[in-house]
Amino acid sequence: MPDDTFDVIVVGAGTSGSILASRIAENGLNPGTGDRLKVALFEGGPYYLKGGPLRPGVGDPTRRRLITNIRSDETEPPHWFYDGFNVKAVGGCSLHWGSNASIPIPKDFANWERETGSGWTEETFKDAIDEAVRMYHVNHTPLTIPPESRKPRMSKGGQMFADAARGMGLKVNEPEDPREKAPRGLGRVNCINCGYCGRGHYCKYDSKVGGLYYLKMIGEENGLEVIPDCEVDHVILEKTGSSYVAKGIAYTQKGVKKQARAARVIVSCGTNGSPLLLYRSGYGPKDFLGANLLVENNNVGRHLDGDLSGGALDILLRFAEDIHEGAELGGRGGGSGSNLLVHEQGDRNKLTLSGVSPVALQNQYPDLLALYPVAPDFGMEHKEYMRRAVKRLGVIGFTLRAFIWDKGRIGMRGEHLYRRDDPDVLNQFLDNWHVAQDIVKKLNPQPVKVDDKPPRSFAILHEVGTCRAGISKENSVVTPDFDSHDIGNLMICSAAAVPSGCFTNSHMPTVSVSSHAWRRIVANHFTRGAAPLKI
């Protein structure tokens, strides 16, 4: 017997789940009775603010328990980077995007349509994007910054790079492609301009916007029931005729196995967690599930996509003099950087070089600085290096977005499975590696030490696509309206539903897709005239 019964169950209280559950509770109604929906949001982690207020901008110590500064997978050799399992908590987190907020651009919509025929366009997403910009305060510029300080200027490192590249006849800082323009900035409120916005560190003053805002200000005000500390084992699938229908979930809470039933189930467990939960439910590829297979769809867990930036794809430089003015105040230096487009193939495979930028804030920890390949080995020289390293280290970074590759998949433990030395990917970098090396040789001043070993492996970031939306089960898992192609009353929406890797990272595309999803789900399932809610 079920331990409880709902109209709607949303599994996963991260960015997408928080938006979906809150907005459905606010806007949906029972098609038969017109009554308010009974909506439940299940999460495997704690709800630190359960019953308490959300107080953004005041440094709420309870809220700060959500995030720890996990940099990456520290196993050797690395298994995979941040995958959604490092931190579990109601509301999700903003650590991996650092408050950078870039809305999907026209090229993203074109690539999504090319991949799966999603039918998603800027026009169909207009209301969703307006919501994303409004709710996440995108392009919010505090009034405390005087207008003259908002004007961009080239940083010293950026100017060095630009001068060297132009000396080789290369065009630097080309005007932005109109198809790459969309609202972007930092998603923040009550910011005191400490200089750390845009990086991975958690905000001491809670200025970064996240899913908690939806839950505390919208969901709970409309009767949403948040149920934390529940590990959902599987979605309950029951056979009706020749097909299967989602009837609820089985979960464990405080060591006790329970069930909850619902007329509609929405899986929103992120790029890794969504396919993993579906695997455990018997839904997915036959080669993984074998005898446990109930419903086959070979796209579940496949098409793992993202972008390539930073890490092993950087050239690291050490200079004898300071090249980053203002680096002691937040580490980013004064002024903007520079960039050079070295390859682009239509709306895909855009490879750029950027430099010479300071090392990122999250890479300024003493243990990392001390062991960089360009650091002196020991002695007083190393001590002097540590004292000035932040202002004397520079990075020429390689970024490849919307790239075409064989893609990866999610394993049975939630791990990323793909060839990290894929020659088709690495060769795109190696073909242009010499360009960056030639620029280094023309820098003024010249670096005293350079680490420019070409990459031998890569790791994708901002992962999406493992339960992607499209017009056919032959290339996707859910319809453009987020209904499963194969299972009745089951919907899926998170970064996993995004059809392919984005130019604009993954967080704000996830927010935008989720803001579109709740509108489609309400229109199709929770309005007068929709199918009755039968449990």
QUIFEN-V134213 format. One line per field, one symbol per residue. ss: DSSP state (H for helix, E for strand, C for the rest). A space follows every 50 residues. Layout:
# QUIFEN-V134213
ss = ???
This chain:
# QUIFEN-V134213
ss = CCCEEEEEEEECCCHHHHHHHHHHHHHCECCCCCCECCEEEECCCECCCC CCCCCCCCCCHHHHCCCCCCCCCCCCCCCCCCCCCCCCECCCCCCCCCCE EECCCHHHHHHHHHHHCCCCCCCCCHHHHHHHHHHCCCCCCCCCCCHHHH CCCECHHHHHHHHHHHHCCCCCCCCCCHHHCCCEEECECCCCCCCCCCCC CCCCCCCECCCHHHHHHHHHHHCCEEECCEEEEEEEEEEECCEEEEEEEE EEECCEEEEEEEEEEEECCHHHHHHHHHHHCCEECHHHHHHHCCEECCCC CCCEEEEEECHHHCEEEECCCCCCCCCCCCCCCCCECCEEEEEEECCEEE EEEEEEECCCHHHCCHHHHHCCCCCCCCHHHHHHHHHHHHHHEEEEEEEE ECCCCCCEEECCCCCEECCCCCHHHHHHHHHHHHHHHHHHHCCCCCCCEE ECCCCCCCCCEEEECCCCECCCCCCCCECCCCEECCEECEEECCHHHCCC CCCCCCHHHHHHHHHHHHHHHHHHHCCCCCCCCCC
